[in-house]
Amino acid sequence: MEKELNWNANEFITFLLLHASHADLEFTDDEKESIMERVSPDVFEQIYASYEEMGEFEILQTILDYKGLYYPTIDRKNELLDLVKKQFQADGVVSSLEKSLMLFLEKLL
C-alpha cells in the first residue's frame, strides 16, 4: 500500500531543506530562518515534527516519493539541487558532511 502524499510542493521543499540543514548535525538559526521564509510558522512546525519522527530510510523514501510527484525531470531536479546548495550556504559554511550529502542527493534525485 502506498502512502498518501498530501504535502504541496512548498511543504516538500521545506522537508528537503530540513534534511539538508541537518546534514552536518547542526541546525542553526540562520538555516531555520532561511527555511521559514518559504512557509508559515505553523506549517514549518508541522513539517519539522514529521521530519523528527522519521528514520533515515523513511526520510529518503519521502524525498523520492515527492521528488517523483513535483520534480520528475532533470531541469526540475536541478532546481531542487540549487535550493539545497543555497540552504547549505545559509549559515555561511558548507561543511564536508553537507558536501557529501550534496553528492548523494545528486545521485538520489
Phi and psi restraints in degrees (range 20) as a CNS / XPLOR table:
assign (resid 1 and name C) (resid 2 and name N)
       (resid 2 and name CA) (resid 2 and name C) 1.0 -80.0 20.0 2
assign (resid 2 and name N) (resid 2 and name CA)
       (resid 2 and name C) (resid 3 and name N) 1.0 146.1 20.0 2
assign (resid 2 and name C) (resid 3 and name N)
       (resid 3 and name CA) (resid 3 and name C) 1.0 -79.7 20.0 2
assign (resid 3 and name N) (resid 3 and name CA)
       (resid 3 and name C) (resid 4 and name N) 1.0 153.9 20.0 2
assign (resid 3 and name C) (resid 4 and name N)
       (resid 4 and name CA) (resid 4 and name C) 1.0 -77.4 20.0 2
assign (resid 4 and name N) (resid 4 and name CA)
       (resid 4 and name C) (resid 5 and name N) 1.0 131.1 20.0 2
assign (resid 4 and name C) (resid 5 and name N)
       (resid 5 and name CA) (resid 5 and name C) 1.0 -97.9 20.0 2
assign (resid 5 and name N) (resid 5 and name CA)
       (resid 5 and name C) (resid 6 and name N) 1.0 105.0 20.0 2
assign (resid 5 and name C) (resid 6 and name N)
       (resid 6 and name CA) (resid 6 and name C) 1.0 -118.4 20.0 2
assign (resid 6 and name N) (resid 6 and name CA)
       (resid 6 and name C) (resid 7 and name N) 1.0 10.0 20.0 2
assign (resid 6 and name C) (resid 7 and name N)
       (resid 7 and name CA) (resid 7 and name C) 1.0 -91.2 20.0 2
assign (resid 7 and name N) (resid 7 and name CA)
       (resid 7 and name C) (resid 8 and name N) 1.0 145.4 20.0 2
assign (resid 7 and name C) (resid 8 and name N)
       (resid 8 and name CA) (resid 8 and name C) 1.0 -79.4 20.0 2
assign (resid 8 and name N) (resid 8 and name CA)
       (resid 8 and name C) (resid 9 and name N) 1.0 175.4 20.0 2
assign (resid 8 and name C) (resid 9 and name N)
       (resid 9 and name CA) (resid 9 and name C) 1.0 -60.5 20.0 2
assign (resid 9 and name N) (resid 9 and name CA)
       (resid 9 and name C) (resid 10 and name N) 1.0 -39.4 20.0 2
assign (resid 9 and name C) (resid 10 and name N)
       (resid 10 and name CA) (resid 10 and name C) 1.0 -68.0 20.0 2
assign (resid 10 and name N) (resid 10 and name CA)
       (resid 10 and name C) (resid 11 and name N) 1.0 -36.3 20.0 2
assign (resid 10 and name C) (resid 11 and name N)
       (resid 11 and name CA) (resid 11 and name C) 1.0 -68.0 20.0 2
assign (resid 11 and name N) (resid 11 and name CA)
       (resid 11 and name C) (resid 12 and name N) 1.0 -38.8 20.0 2
assign (resid 11 and name C) (resid 12 and name N)
       (resid 12 and name CA) (resid 12 and name C) 1.0 -61.7 20.0 2
assign (resid 12 and name N) (resid 12 and name CA)
       (resid 12 and name C) (resid 13 and name N) 1.0 -44.8 20.0 2
assign (resid 12 and name C) (resid 13 and name N)
       (resid 13 and name CA) (resid 13 and name C) 1.0 -59.6 20.0 2
assign (resid 13 and name N) (resid 13 and name CA)
       (resid 13 and name C) (resid 14 and name N) 1.0 -40.4 20.0 2
assign (resid 13 and name C) (resid 14 and name N)
       (resid 14 and name CA) (resid 14 and name C) 1.0 -57.2 20.0 2
assign (resid 14 and name N) (resid 14 and name CA)
       (resid 14 and name C) (resid 15 and name N) 1.0 -45.7 20.0 2
assign (resid 14 and name C) (resid 15 and name N)
       (resid 15 and name CA) (resid 15 and name C) 1.0 -61.8 20.0 2
assign (resid 15 and name N) (resid 15 and name CA)
       (resid 15 and name C) (resid 16 and name N) 1.0 -47.3 20.0 2
assign (resid 15 and name C) (resid 16 and name N)
       (resid 16 and name CA) (resid 16 and name C) 1.0 -61.5 20.0 2
assign (resid 16 and name N) (resid 16 and name CA)
       (resid 16 and name C) (resid 17 and name N) 1.0 -42.5 20.0 2
assign (resid 16 and name C) (resid 17 and name N)
       (resid 17 and name CA) (resid 17 and name C) 1.0 -69.5 20.0 2
assign (resid 17 and name N) (resid 17 and name CA)
       (resid 17 and name C) (resid 18 and name N) 1.0 -32.1 20.0 2
assign (resid 17 and name C) (resid 18 and name N)
       (resid 18 and name CA) (resid 18 and name C) 1.0 -61.9 20.0 2
assign (resid 18 and name N) (resid 18 and name CA)
       (resid 18 and name C) (resid 19 and name N) 1.0 -44.3 20.0 2
assign (resid 18 and name C) (resid 19 and name N)
       (resid 19 and name CA) (resid 19 and name C) 1.0 -62.5 20.0 2
assign (resid 19 and name N) (resid 19 and name CA)
       (resid 19 and name C) (resid 20 and name N) 1.0 -45.0 20.0 2
assign (resid 19 and name C) (resid 20 and name N)
       (resid 20 and name CA) (resid 20 and name C) 1.0 -61.1 20.0 2
assign (resid 20 and name N) (resid 20 and name CA)
       (resid 20 and name C) (resid 21 and name N) 1.0 -39.9 20.0 2
assign (resid 20 and name C) (resid 21 and name N)
       (resid 21 and name CA) (resid 21 and name C) 1.0 -66.1 20.0 2
assign (resid 21 and name N) (resid 21 and name CA)
       (resid 21 and name C) (resid 22 and name N) 1.0 -25.7 20.0 2
assign (resid 21 and name C) (resid 22 and name N)
       (resid 22 and name CA) (resid 22 and name C) 1.0 -91.4 20.0 2
assign (resid 22 and name N) (resid 22 and name CA)
       (resid 22 and name C) (resid 23 and name N) 1.0 2.3 20.0 2
assign (resid 22 and name C) (resid 23 and name N)
       (resid 23 and name CA) (resid 23 and name C) 1.0 -58.2 20.0 2
assign (resid 23 and name N) (resid 23 and name CA)
       (resid 23 and name C) (resid 24 and name N) 1.0 -38.0 20.0 2
assign (resid 23 and name C) (resid 24 and name N)
       (resid 24 and name CA) (resid 24 and name C) 1.0 -96.2 20.0 2
assign (resid 24 and name N) (resid 24 and name CA)
       (resid 24 and name C) (resid 25 and name N) 1.0 15.4 20.0 2
assign (resid 24 and name C) (resid 25 and name N)
       (resid 25 and name CA) (resid 25 and name C) 1.0 64.2 20.0 2
assign (resid 25 and name N) (resid 25 and name CA)
       (resid 25 and name C) (resid 26 and name N) 1.0 21.3 20.0 2
assign (resid 25 and name C) (resid 26 and name N)
       (resid 26 and name CA) (resid 26 and name C) 1.0 -140.1 20.0 2
assign (resid 26 and name N) (resid 26 and name CA)
       (resid 26 and name C) (resid 27 and name N) 1.0 121.8 20.0 2
assign (resid 26 and name C) (resid 27 and name N)
       (resid 27 and name CA) (resid 27 and name C) 1.0 -110.0 20.0 2
assign (resid 27 and name N) (resid 27 and name CA)
       (resid 27 and name C) (resid 28 and name N) 1.0 101.6 20.0 2
assign (resid 27 and name C) (resid 28 and name N)
       (resid 28 and name CA) (resid 28 and name C) 1.0 -85.1 20.0 2
assign (resid 28 and name N) (resid 28 and name CA)
       (resid 28 and name C) (resid 29 and name N) 1.0 162.9 20.0 2
assign (resid 28 and name C) (resid 29 and name N)
       (resid 29 and name CA) (resid 29 and name C) 1.0 -60.9 20.0 2
assign (resid 29 and name N) (resid 29 and name CA)
       (resid 29 and name C) (resid 30 and name N) 1.0 -37.6 20.0 2
assign (resid 29 and name C) (resid 30 and name N)
       (resid 30 and name CA) (resid 30 and name C) 1.0 -63.0 20.0 2
assign (resid 30 and name N) (resid 30 and name CA)
       (resid 30 and name C) (resid 31 and name N) 1.0 -40.9 20.0 2
assign (resid 30 and name C) (resid 31 and name N)
       (resid 31 and name CA) (resid 31 and name C) 1.0 -65.5 20.0 2
assign (resid 31 and name N) (resid 31 and name CA)
       (resid 31 and name C) (resid 32 and name N) 1.0 -43.1 20.0 2
assign (resid 31 and name C) (resid 32 and name N)
       (resid 32 and name CA) (resid 32 and name C) 1.0 -62.5 20.0 2
assign (resid 32 and name N) (resid 32 and name CA)
       (resid 32 and name C) (resid 33 and name N) 1.0 -44.4 20.0 2
assign (resid 32 and name C) (resid 33 and name N)
       (resid 33 and name CA) (resid 33 and name C) 1.0 -61.5 20.0 2
assign (resid 33 and name N) (resid 33 and name CA)
       (resid 33 and name C) (resid 34 and name N) 1.0 -40.5 20.0 2
assign (resid 33 and name C) (resid 34 and name N)
       (resid 34 and name CA) (resid 34 and name C) 1.0 -60.7 20.0 2
assign (resid 34 and name N) (resid 34 and name CA)
       (resid 34 and name C) (resid 35 and name N) 1.0 -42.3 20.0 2
assign (resid 34 and name C) (resid 35 and name N)
       (resid 35 and name CA) (resid 35 and name C) 1.0 -69.9 20.0 2
assign (resid 35 and name N) (resid 35 and name CA)
       (resid 35 and name C) (resid 36 and name N) 1.0 -41.2 20.0 2
assign (resid 35 and name C) (resid 36 and name N)
       (resid 36 and name CA) (resid 36 and name C) 1.0 -68.7 20.0 2
assign (resid 36 and name N) (resid 36 and name CA)
       (resid 36 and name C) (resid 37 and name N) 1.0 -11.5 20.0 2
assign (resid 36 and name C) (resid 37 and name N)
       (resid 37 and name CA) (resid 37 and name C) 1.0 -68.7 20.0 2
assign (resid 37 and name N) (resid 37 and name CA)
       (resid 37 and name C) (resid 38 and name N) 1.0 -17.7 20.0 2
assign (resid 37 and name C) (resid 38 and name N)
       (resid 38 and name CA) (resid 38 and name C) 1.0 -91.4 20.0 2
assign (resid 38 and name N) (resid 38 and name CA)
       (resid 38 and name C) (resid 39 and name N) 1.0 -28.8 20.0 2
assign (resid 38 and name C) (resid 39 and name N)
       (resid 39 and name CA) (resid 39 and name C) 1.0 -140.5 20.0 2
assign (resid 39 and name N) (resid 39 and name CA)
       (resid 39 and name C) (resid 40 and name N) 1.0 166.4 20.0 2
assign (resid 39 and name C) (resid 40 and name N)
       (resid 40 and name CA) (resid 40 and name C) 1.0 -71.1 20.0 2
assign (resid 40 and name N) (resid 40 and name CA)
       (resid 40 and name C) (resid 41 and name N) 1.0 160.3 20.0 2
assign (resid 40 and name C) (resid 41 and name N)
       (resid 41 and name CA) (resid 41 and name C) 1.0 -57.4 20.0 2
assign (resid 41 and name N) (resid 41 and name CA)
       (resid 41 and name C) (resid 42 and name N) 1.0 -38.0 20.0 2
assign (resid 41 and name C) (resid 42 and name N)
       (resid 42 and name CA) (resid 42 and name C) 1.0 -64.1 20.0 2
assign (resid 42 and name N) (resid 42 and name CA)
       (resid 42 and name C) (resid 43 and name N) 1.0 -44.8 20.0 2
assign (resid 42 and name C) (resid 43 and name N)
       (resid 43 and name CA) (resid 43 and name C) 1.0 -65.7 20.0 2
assign (resid 43 and name N) (resid 43 and name CA)
       (resid 43 and name C) (resid 44 and name N) 1.0 -42.5 20.0 2
assign (resid 43 and name C) (resid 44 and name N)
       (resid 44 and name CA) (resid 44 and name C) 1.0 -56.4 20.0 2
assign (resid 44 and name N) (resid 44 and name CA)
       (resid 44 and name C) (resid 45 and name N) 1.0 -48.6 20.0 2
assign (resid 44 and name C) (resid 45 and name N)
       (resid 45 and name CA) (resid 45 and name C) 1.0 -62.7 20.0 2
assign (resid 45 and name N) (resid 45 and name CA)
       (resid 45 and name C) (resid 46 and name N) 1.0 -38.9 20.0 2
assign (resid 45 and name C) (resid 46 and name N)
       (resid 46 and name CA) (resid 46 and name C) 1.0 -64.1 20.0 2
assign (resid 46 and name N) (resid 46 and name CA)
       (resid 46 and name C) (resid 47 and name N) 1.0 -47.3 20.0 2
assign (resid 46 and name C) (resid 47 and name N)
       (resid 47 and name CA) (resid 47 and name C) 1.0 -67.5 20.0 2
assign (resid 47 and name N) (resid 47 and name CA)
       (resid 47 and name C) (resid 48 and name N) 1.0 -41.0 20.0 2
assign (resid 47 and name C) (resid 48 and name N)
       (resid 48 and name CA) (resid 48 and name C) 1.0 -63.3 20.0 2
assign (resid 48 and name N) (resid 48 and name CA)
       (resid 48 and name C) (resid 49 and name N) 1.0 -40.8 20.0 2
assign (resid 48 and name C) (resid 49 and name N)
       (resid 49 and name CA) (resid 49 and name C) 1.0 -62.2 20.0 2
assign (resid 49 and name N) (resid 49 and name CA)
       (resid 49 and name C) (resid 50 and name N) 1.0 -42.1 20.0 2
assign (resid 49 and name C) (resid 50 and name N)
       (resid 50 and name CA) (resid 50 and name C) 1.0 -62.4 20.0 2
assign (resid 50 and name N) (resid 50 and name CA)
       (resid 50 and name C) (resid 51 and name N) 1.0 -44.1 20.0 2
assign (resid 50 and name C) (resid 51 and name N)
       (resid 51 and name CA) (resid 51 and name C) 1.0 -58.9 20.0 2
assign (resid 51 and name N) (resid 51 and name CA)
       (resid 51 and name C) (resid 52 and name N) 1.0 -46.3 20.0 2
assign (resid 51 and name C) (resid 52 and name N)
       (resid 52 and name CA) (resid 52 and name C) 1.0 -68.0 20.0 2
assign (resid 52 and name N) (resid 52 and name CA)
       (resid 52 and name C) (resid 53 and name N) 1.0 -23.2 20.0 2
assign (resid 52 and name C) (resid 53 and name N)
       (resid 53 and name CA) (resid 53 and name C) 1.0 -79.7 20.0 2
assign (resid 53 and name N) (resid 53 and name CA)
       (resid 53 and name C) (resid 54 and name N) 1.0 -16.3 20.0 2
assign (resid 53 and name C) (resid 54 and name N)
       (resid 54 and name CA) (resid 54 and name C) 1.0 -93.6 20.0 2
assign (resid 54 and name N) (resid 54 and name CA)
       (resid 54 and name C) (resid 55 and name N) 1.0 150.0 20.0 2
assign (resid 54 and name C) (resid 55 and name N)
       (resid 55 and name CA) (resid 55 and name C) 1.0 -87.0 20.0 2
assign (resid 55 and name N) (resid 55 and name CA)
       (resid 55 and name C) (resid 56 and name N) 1.0 173.1 20.0 2
assign (resid 55 and name C) (resid 56 and name N)
       (resid 56 and name CA) (resid 56 and name C) 1.0 -58.6 20.0 2
assign (resid 56 and name N) (resid 56 and name CA)
       (resid 56 and name C) (resid 57 and name N) 1.0 -44.6 20.0 2
assign (resid 56 and name C) (resid 57 and name N)
       (resid 57 and name CA) (resid 57 and name C) 1.0 -61.2 20.0 2
assign (resid 57 and name N) (resid 57 and name CA)
       (resid 57 and name C) (resid 58 and name N) 1.0 -44.9 20.0 2
assign (resid 57 and name C) (resid 58 and name N)
       (resid 58 and name CA) (resid 58 and name C) 1.0 -65.0 20.0 2
assign (resid 58 and name N) (resid 58 and name CA)
       (resid 58 and name C) (resid 59 and name N) 1.0 -37.3 20.0 2
assign (resid 58 and name C) (resid 59 and name N)
       (resid 59 and name CA) (resid 59 and name C) 1.0 -61.3 20.0 2
assign (resid 59 and name N) (resid 59 and name CA)
       (resid 59 and name C) (resid 60 and name N) 1.0 -48.9 20.0 2
assign (resid 59 and name C) (resid 60 and name N)
       (resid 60 and name CA) (resid 60 and name C) 1.0 -64.8 20.0 2
assign (resid 60 and name N) (resid 60 and name CA)
       (resid 60 and name C) (resid 61 and name N) 1.0 -38.6 20.0 2
assign (resid 60 and name C) (resid 61 and name N)
       (resid 61 and name CA) (resid 61 and name C) 1.0 -65.1 20.0 2
assign (resid 61 and name N) (resid 61 and name CA)
       (resid 61 and name C) (resid 62 and name N) 1.0 -39.8 20.0 2
assign (resid 61 and name C) (resid 62 and name N)
       (resid 62 and name CA) (resid 62 and name C) 1.0 -62.6 20.0 2
assign (resid 62 and name N) (resid 62 and name CA)
       (resid 62 and name C) (resid 63 and name N) 1.0 -44.1 20.0 2
assign (resid 62 and name C) (resid 63 and name N)
       (resid 63 and name CA) (resid 63 and name C) 1.0 -60.0 20.0 2
assign (resid 63 and name N) (resid 63 and name CA)
       (resid 63 and name C) (resid 64 and name N) 1.0 -45.6 20.0 2
assign (resid 63 and name C) (resid 64 and name N)
       (resid 64 and name CA) (resid 64 and name C) 1.0 -63.0 20.0 2
assign (resid 64 and name N) (resid 64 and name CA)
       (resid 64 and name C) (resid 65 and name N) 1.0 -43.0 20.0 2
assign (resid 64 and name C) (resid 65 and name N)
       (resid 65 and name CA) (resid 65 and name C) 1.0 -61.1 20.0 2
assign (resid 65 and name N) (resid 65 and name CA)
       (resid 65 and name C) (resid 66 and name N) 1.0 -48.3 20.0 2
assign (resid 65 and name C) (resid 66 and name N)
       (resid 66 and name CA) (resid 66 and name C) 1.0 -74.5 20.0 2
assign (resid 66 and name N) (resid 66 and name CA)
       (resid 66 and name C) (resid 67 and name N) 1.0 -33.5 20.0 2
assign (resid 66 and name C) (resid 67 and name N)
       (resid 67 and name CA) (resid 67 and name C) 1.0 -58.1 20.0 2
assign (resid 67 and name N) (resid 67 and name CA)
       (resid 67 and name C) (resid 68 and name N) 1.0 -44.1 20.0 2
assign (resid 67 and name C) (resid 68 and name N)
       (resid 68 and name CA) (resid 68 and name C) 1.0 -64.1 20.0 2
assign (resid 68 and name N) (resid 68 and name CA)
       (resid 68 and name C) (resid 69 and name N) 1.0 -30.6 20.0 2
assign (resid 68 and name C) (resid 69 and name N)
       (resid 69 and name CA) (resid 69 and name C) 1.0 -78.4 20.0 2
assign (resid 69 and name N) (resid 69 and name CA)
       (resid 69 and name C) (resid 70 and name N) 1.0 -47.2 20.0 2
assign (resid 69 and name C) (resid 70 and name N)
       (resid 70 and name CA) (resid 70 and name C) 1.0 -104.7 20.0 2
assign (resid 70 and name N) (resid 70 and name CA)
       (resid 70 and name C) (resid 71 and name N) 1.0 -20.7 20.0 2
assign (resid 70 and name C) (resid 71 and name N)
       (resid 71 and name CA) (resid 71 and name C) 1.0 -135.6 20.0 2
assign (resid 71 and name N) (resid 71 and name CA)
       (resid 71 and name C) (resid 72 and name N) 1.0 59.9 20.0 2
assign (resid 71 and name C) (resid 72 and name N)
       (resid 72 and name CA) (resid 72 and name C) 1.0 -79.4 20.0 2
assign (resid 72 and name N) (resid 72 and name CA)
       (resid 72 and name C) (resid 73 and name N) 1.0 -13.8 20.0 2
assign (resid 72 and name C) (resid 73 and name N)
       (resid 73 and name CA) (resid 73 and name C) 1.0 -105.6 20.0 2
assign (resid 73 and name N) (resid 73 and name CA)
       (resid 73 and name C) (resid 74 and name N) 1.0 165.6 20.0 2
assign (resid 73 and name C) (resid 74 and name N)
       (resid 74 and name CA) (resid 74 and name C) 1.0 -59.8 20.0 2
assign (resid 74 and name N) (resid 74 and name CA)
       (resid 74 and name C) (resid 75 and name N) 1.0 -43.5 20.0 2
assign (resid 74 and name C) (resid 75 and name N)
       (resid 75 and name CA) (resid 75 and name C) 1.0 -62.0 20.0 2
assign (resid 75 and name N) (resid 75 and name CA)
       (resid 75 and name C) (resid 76 and name N) 1.0 -42.4 20.0 2
assign (resid 75 and name C) (resid 76 and name N)
       (resid 76 and name CA) (resid 76 and name C) 1.0 -68.4 20.0 2
assign (resid 76 and name N) (resid 76 and name CA)
       (resid 76 and name C) (resid 77 and name N) 1.0 -37.7 20.0 2
assign (resid 76 and name C) (resid 77 and name N)
       (resid 77 and name CA) (resid 77 and name C) 1.0 -58.3 20.0 2
assign (resid 77 and name N) (resid 77 and name CA)
       (resid 77 and name C) (resid 78 and name N) 1.0 -44.0 20.0 2
assign (resid 77 and name C) (resid 78 and name N)
       (resid 78 and name CA) (resid 78 and name C) 1.0 -63.9 20.0 2
assign (resid 78 and name N) (resid 78 and name CA)
       (resid 78 and name C) (resid 79 and name N) 1.0 -33.7 20.0 2
assign (resid 78 and name C) (resid 79 and name N)
       (resid 79 and name CA) (resid 79 and name C) 1.0 -61.1 20.0 2
assign (resid 79 and name N) (resid 79 and name CA)
       (resid 79 and name C) (resid 80 and name N) 1.0 -44.7 20.0 2
assign (resid 79 and name C) (resid 80 and name N)
       (resid 80 and name CA) (resid 80 and name C) 1.0 -61.8 20.0 2
assign (resid 80 and name N) (resid 80 and name CA)
       (resid 80 and name C) (resid 81 and name N) 1.0 -46.6 20.0 2
assign (resid 80 and name C) (resid 81 and name N)
       (resid 81 and name CA) (resid 81 and name C) 1.0 -62.0 20.0 2
assign (resid 81 and name N) (resid 81 and name CA)
       (resid 81 and name C) (resid 82 and name N) 1.0 -36.9 20.0 2
assign (resid 81 and name C) (resid 82 and name N)
       (resid 82 and name CA) (resid 82 and name C) 1.0 -63.6 20.0 2
assign (resid 82 and name N) (resid 82 and name CA)
       (resid 82 and name C) (resid 83 and name N) 1.0 -40.3 20.0 2
assign (resid 82 and name C) (resid 83 and name N)
       (resid 83 and name CA) (resid 83 and name C) 1.0 -62.9 20.0 2
assign (resid 83 and name N) (resid 83 and name CA)
       (resid 83 and name C) (resid 84 and name N) 1.0 -40.8 20.0 2
assign (resid 83 and name C) (resid 84 and name N)
       (resid 84 and name CA) (resid 84 and name C) 1.0 -64.9 20.0 2
assign (resid 84 and name N) (resid 84 and name CA)
       (resid 84 and name C) (resid 85 and name N) 1.0 -43.8 20.0 2
assign (resid 84 and name C) (resid 85 and name N)
       (resid 85 and name CA) (resid 85 and name C) 1.0 -58.5 20.0 2
assign (resid 85 and name N) (resid 85 and name CA)
       (resid 85 and name C) (resid 86 and name N) 1.0 -44.5 20.0 2
assign (resid 85 and name C) (resid 86 and name N)
       (resid 86 and name CA) (resid 86 and name C) 1.0 -63.2 20.0 2
assign (resid 86 and name N) (resid 86 and name CA)
       (resid 86 and name C) (resid 87 and name N) 1.0 -38.0 20.0 2
assign (resid 86 and name C) (resid 87 and name N)
       (resid 87 and name CA) (resid 87 and name C) 1.0 -65.1 20.0 2
assign (resid 87 and name N) (resid 87 and name CA)
       (resid 87 and name C) (resid 88 and name N) 1.0 -40.6 20.0 2
assign (resid 87 and name C) (resid 88 and name N)
       (resid 88 and name CA) (resid 88 and name C) 1.0 -60.1 20.0 2
assign (resid 88 and name N) (resid 88 and name CA)
       (resid 88 and name C) (resid 89 and name N) 1.0 -29.8 20.0 2
assign (resid 88 and name C) (resid 89 and name N)
       (resid 89 and name CA) (resid 89 and name C) 1.0 -87.5 20.0 2
assign (resid 89 and name N) (resid 89 and name CA)
       (resid 89 and name C) (resid 90 and name N) 1.0 -4.8 20.0 2
assign (resid 89 and name C) (resid 90 and name N)
       (resid 90 and name CA) (resid 90 and name C) 1.0 -59.7 20.0 2
assign (resid 90 and name N) (resid 90 and name CA)
       (resid 90 and name C) (resid 91 and name N) 1.0 -34.5 20.0 2
assign (resid 90 and name C) (resid 91 and name N)
       (resid 91 and name CA) (resid 91 and name C) 1.0 -97.0 20.0 2
assign (resid 91 and name N) (resid 91 and name CA)
       (resid 91 and name C) (resid 92 and name N) 1.0 7.2 20.0 2
assign (resid 91 and name C) (resid 92 and name N)
       (resid 92 and name CA) (resid 92 and name C) 1.0 86.4 20.0 2
assign (resid 92 and name N) (resid 92 and name CA)
       (resid 92 and name C) (resid 93 and name N) 1.0 -5.5 20.0 2
assign (resid 92 and name C) (resid 93 and name N)
       (resid 93 and name CA) (resid 93 and name C) 1.0 -135.5 20.0 2
assign (resid 93 and name N) (resid 93 and name CA)
       (resid 93 and name C) (resid 94 and name N) 1.0 130.8 20.0 2
assign (resid 93 and name C) (resid 94 and name N)
       (resid 94 and name CA) (resid 94 and name C) 1.0 -106.2 20.0 2
assign (resid 94 and name N) (resid 94 and name CA)
       (resid 94 and name C) (resid 95 and name N) 1.0 106.6 20.0 2
assign (resid 94 and name C) (resid 95 and name N)
       (resid 95 and name CA) (resid 95 and name C) 1.0 -77.3 20.0 2
assign (resid 95 and name N) (resid 95 and name CA)
       (resid 95 and name C) (resid 96 and name N) 1.0 167.3 20.0 2
assign (resid 95 and name C) (resid 96 and name N)
       (resid 96 and name CA) (resid 96 and name C) 1.0 -64.9 20.0 2
assign (resid 96 and name N) (resid 96 and name CA)
       (resid 96 and name C) (resid 97 and name N) 1.0 -33.3 20.0 2
assign (resid 96 and name C) (resid 97 and name N)
       (resid 97 and name CA) (resid 97 and name C) 1.0 -65.3 20.0 2
assign (resid 97 and name N) (resid 97 and name CA)
       (resid 97 and name C) (resid 98 and name N) 1.0 -38.8 20.0 2
assign (resid 97 and name C) (resid 98 and name N)
       (resid 98 and name CA) (resid 98 and name C) 1.0 -67.6 20.0 2
assign (resid 98 and name N) (resid 98 and name CA)
       (resid 98 and name C) (resid 99 and name N) 1.0 -39.5 20.0 2
assign (resid 98 and name C) (resid 99 and name N)
       (resid 99 and name CA) (resid 99 and name C) 1.0 -62.6 20.0 2
assign (resid 99 and name N) (resid 99 and name CA)
       (resid 99 and name C) (resid 100 and name N) 1.0 -39.7 20.0 2
assign (resid 99 and name C) (resid 100 and name N)
       (resid 100 and name CA) (resid 100 and name C) 1.0 -64.4 20.0 2
assign (resid 100 and name N) (resid 100 and name CA)
       (resid 100 and name C) (resid 101 and name N) 1.0 -43.4 20.0 2
assign (resid 100 and name C) (resid 101 and name N)
       (resid 101 and name CA) (resid 101 and name C) 1.0 -62.3 20.0 2
assign (resid 101 and name N) (resid 101 and name CA)
       (resid 101 and name C) (resid 102 and name N) 1.0 -38.1 20.0 2
assign (resid 101 and name C) (resid 102 and name N)
       (resid 102 and name CA) (resid 102 and name C) 1.0 -60.8 20.0 2
assign (resid 102 and name N) (resid 102 and name CA)
       (resid 102 and name C) (resid 103 and name N) 1.0 -45.0 20.0 2
assign (resid 102 and name C) (resid 103 and name N)
       (resid 103 and name CA) (resid 103 and name C) 1.0 -61.2 20.0 2
assign (resid 103 and name N) (resid 103 and name CA)
       (resid 103 and name C) (resid 104 and name N) 1.0 -41.2 20.0 2
assign (resid 103 and name C) (resid 104 and name N)
       (resid 104 and name CA) (resid 104 and name C) 1.0 -64.1 20.0 2
assign (resid 104 and name N) (resid 104 and name CA)
       (resid 104 and name C) (resid 105 and name N) 1.0 -45.5 20.0 2
assign (resid 104 and name C) (resid 105 and name N)
       (resid 105 and name CA) (resid 105 and name C) 1.0 -66.0 20.0 2
assign (resid 105 and name N) (resid 105 and name CA)
       (resid 105 and name C) (resid 106 and name N) 1.0 -33.1 20.0 2
assign (resid 105 and name C) (resid 106 and name N)
       (resid 106 and name CA) (resid 106 and name C) 1.0 -59.4 20.0 2
assign (resid 106 and name N) (resid 106 and name CA)
       (resid 106 and name C) (resid 107 and name N) 1.0 -36.1 20.0 2
assign (resid 106 and name C) (resid 107 and name N)
       (resid 107 and name CA) (resid 107 and name C) 1.0 -82.8 20.0 2
assign (resid 107 and name N) (resid 107 and name CA)
       (resid 107 and name C) (resid 108 and name N) 1.0 -40.0 20.0 2
assign (resid 107 and name C) (resid 108 and name N)
       (resid 108 and name CA) (resid 108 and name C) 1.0 -65.9 20.0 2
assign (resid 108 and name N) (resid 108 and name CA)
       (resid 108 and name C) (resid 109 and name N) 1.0 -44.7 20.0 2
